[in-house]
Amino acid sequence: MIDINKLPQVAYPQMNTVHAEEVELINEIEHLLNESGDFTLLSNAIDGLFEHTLEHFRNEEILMKEVNF
């Protein structure tokens, strides 16, 4: 499991929130791998992480353009 409290923080609070959400999704996938055995739940969790990651980078690209990064 990834400890959310040990994540490095960035200058934009909304990105810290996004990173914490991703850690929660990753930790849920690890839990399902170790404890559940339910392929449907695992598949849905992986799909959720994939979609969240796509949205993360879409938003990050917009933010980077806004600050001329």
Secondary structure, 3 states (H helix, E strand, C coil): CCCHHHCCCCCCHHHHHHHHHHHHHHHHHHHHHHHHCCHHHHHHHHHHHHHHHHHHHHHHHHHHHHCCC
